[in-house]
Amino acid sequence: MDQAAIAAIFRPKLSKQEVKADEVTRNVRVILDAEVANRLSKTERLRSARVARDAKMPAAPVKKIRSLGSRAK
């Protein structure tokens, strides 16, 4: 006999509390997964906007560094 069929036949019945707890757990996971997906999409959108903004900005001029040779004397 197939192991899945054996497991289905001999699986204990869940109590009302366990059924309710499983339902709540499933619902919470759905909500959390949706929040994670929203956060990741927002992060990606903001990252791409920042990259586009930085590409449009001119590069900052590099400051010249004074040599310390004249002070050492």
Buried (B, 14 or more C-beta within 10 A) or exposed (E): EEEEEEEEEEEEEEEEEEEEEEEEEEEEEEEEEEEEEEEEEEEEEEEEEEEEEEEEEEEEEEEEEEEEEEEEE
